[in-house]
Amino acid sequence: MKPSEVREGQRAVMEGSWAVAQAVALCRPGVISAYPITPQTHIVEDLAQMVADGDLAAEYLRVDSEFSAASAVYGAVATGVRAYTASSSQGLLLMTEVLYNMAGTRLPVVIGAANRTLSAPISIQPDQQDTISLRDSGLIQLYVEDSQEAHDAHIQAFRIAEDPEILLPVMVCMDGWLITHTFEPVELASQEAVDSFLPPFKPPYSLDPTCPFTFGSFTDDDKLMEFRYMVHQAQQKGKEKIEQVARAFEKTFGRYYGGLIDTYCAEDAEVLLLAMGTVVGTIKDAIDLMRAEGRKVGLIKIRAYRPFPAERIREATKGAKAVAVLDNNISLGAYGAVASDVALCLSNQISAPAILPCIVGLGGREITIDSIRSIVERAEQMGKGRIAPAESFWVDLHPELL
Amino acid sequence: MKLTIGAICGPAGSKANRTGSWRSYRPILDPEVCTDCGICAIFCPDSCVFPEGENYRIDYTYCKGCGICAEECPSGAIEMIVEEK
């Protein structure tokens, strides 16, 4: 489908990447810079086409690498211009050094991340190893379930990032292929509504020869810890902001996906599945089937992984006997990243549910309803007091290949 | 002093960072040998050598003791000596 064939505000079937590109364009970025990498490429191709056609008044900077792309948007935002970049997998790793600098210098770039696994062995299939590896950089990370949420989360991301109390880069993480290359019905936001929702970018400091500032200054052991603490405080403040922005978005656009988390059949659930990304859709279908069998199963969907919604997860897991955490990544030699965070946030309570850490879908291994059932069966056993092994449950691993 | 967001600060803020304390070798300029050619001042990466009156002076508040001035001096007028405090 060509951009000219869809009218804003209209619901139409479109590729996820195109829905994302349209959202970015509606936010009126002044600078876009990116380097192509599968499966992110369509997003920036669409944006480049809009610029070339004169439909989007932005500078599109072609660069020699993802490191340069991240550096270009770093510089653009430092001059007070709204900027966007997107990448995947190895490209995100190549951006890493710049991303830490962006967060530390408090530059609110919005970054689209089309999740793809990391080499080696080389693969273009989706998992969340790439964005999880950036979790400590100071970025705010939002994970989305479908194309509509990917479209909407990009619009929310600019408002969260540029809030004077936040000023942090925001990464919108969307499973590669499953969102970027899938065609789904999406309702596009209108320019008028986005303009009323997203105020112009007015940073407190910007690079200007007539009023000079130093960006990227040096500090020593007497101050660095305080600067880290300030970024951490901005992340903590982000918890409240992300929820407020989600509600403000609902008011303007009529769509709401939860704040930091969303839940499904969670109130009376004895077993809770905790996940983020597209797998959430499969889990909801599996829950419908298991609920029909009388099993008390529910879902916690993480929308914001950084800041980590510890308080919300504590509230949502009250009364549950077991929580199965589905990690689409692994900290090799330990556990999935989300399970480690969940375990810490649920510890030090009077009664905490058992936790089943699960490794799922690495390198695009399909996560089926049967996969979800196998997780729930183990979690139910744990909820009945069965001692679980210390190692994670590797779901649908093929031991015959080993 | 309250810290600024993102460590973004006004211009010339690095003046507060007295890098002379990093020095382990100290350049000593001999005015008798110096021909006032100014090559040391051109090469100094921290702008710590500059003309003053009829001679050149080294600013030890910021000089890190890298030794580039001594290396580049065509007359051998600058000697690097171990800094002992």
Interface residues (C-beta under 8 A of the other chain):
Chain A: G104 T105 R106 L107 L167 P204 Y205 P212 F213 T214 F215 G216 S217 F218 T219 D220 K223 E226 F227 M230
Chain B: L3 I5 G6 A7 I8 C9 G10 P11 G13 S14 N17
